[in-house]
Amino acid sequence: PPTEPPELQAEETKLEFLDVSELAKLLKCSVPTARGIMHRRDFPLLTIGRKMLVMKKAFEKWAMERRD
C-alpha cells in the first residue's frame, strides 16, 4: 500500500497547543472571554500547573461541533 511522504506524516503527529492569549487572538475576543470559554465543562482543556492549554486539533473539533 502507498505510504505518505515523511513530511505529511510529521504534520499529522505534530502537537500544537494554544494558550489563553493565542485562543483569544484566534477567536478575536478578549483574554477574559477566552478564559471563560476555556472554563466551560465541555471544553477540551489541558492544565499544566496553572497554565491552561488546548490542543489546536481538539479546539477545532470542539468548535466545529458547535457550529449552527
C-alpha positions as CSV (number, residue, x, y, z in Angstrom):
1,P,0.0,0.0,0.0
2,P,1.3,3.5,-0.7
3,T,2.6,5.4,2.2
4,E,2.5,9.2,2.7
5,P,5.7,11.2,2.3
6,P,7.6,11.8,5.6
7,E,6.7,15.5,5.7
8,L,3.0,14.7,5.7
9,Q,3.4,12.0,8.4
10,A,5.2,14.6,10.6
11,E,2.4,17.1,10.1
12,E,-0.2,14.6,11.4
13,T,1.8,13.8,14.5
14,K,2.8,17.4,15.3
15,L,1.1,18.5,18.5
16,E,0.2,22.2,18.6
17,F,-1.2,23.8,21.7
18,L,-2.9,27.2,22.2
19,D,-2.8,29.1,25.4
20,V,-5.4,31.6,26.5
21,S,-3.9,34.6,24.7
22,E,-3.5,32.6,21.4
23,L,-7.1,31.4,21.7
24,A,-8.3,35.0,22.2
25,K,-6.4,36.1,19.1
26,L,-7.8,33.2,17.1
27,L,-11.4,34.0,18.3
28,K,-10.9,37.7,18.0
29,C,-12.1,38.2,21.6
30,S,-10.6,39.4,24.9
31,V,-8.4,37.3,27.0
32,P,-11.0,37.2,29.8
33,T,-13.6,36.0,27.3
34,A,-11.3,33.3,26.0
35,R,-10.5,32.2,29.6
36,G,-14.3,31.9,30.3
37,I,-14.6,29.7,27.2
38,M,-11.7,27.5,28.4
39,H,-13.5,27.0,31.7
40,R,-16.6,25.5,30.1
41,R,-17.3,21.9,31.1
42,D,-17.4,20.7,27.5
43,F,-14.1,22.5,26.5
44,P,-11.1,20.1,25.9
45,L,-8.9,21.9,28.4
46,L,-5.5,20.7,29.4
47,T,-3.9,22.2,32.5
48,I,-0.3,22.1,33.4
49,G,0.1,23.6,36.8
50,R,-1.8,26.9,36.4
51,K,-1.3,27.1,32.7
52,M,-4.4,26.4,30.6
53,L,-3.8,24.9,27.1
54,V,-5.9,23.3,24.4
55,M,-4.7,21.1,21.6
56,K,-5.3,23.0,18.4
57,K,-6.9,20.0,16.7
58,A,-9.2,19.4,19.8
59,F,-10.2,23.0,19.8
60,E,-11.0,22.9,16.0
61,K,-13.1,19.7,16.6
62,W,-14.9,21.3,19.6
63,A,-15.7,24.5,17.6
64,M,-16.9,22.6,14.5
65,E,-19.3,20.6,16.7
66,R,-20.9,23.9,17.9
67,R,-21.5,25.5,14.6
68,D,-25.1,26.3,13.7
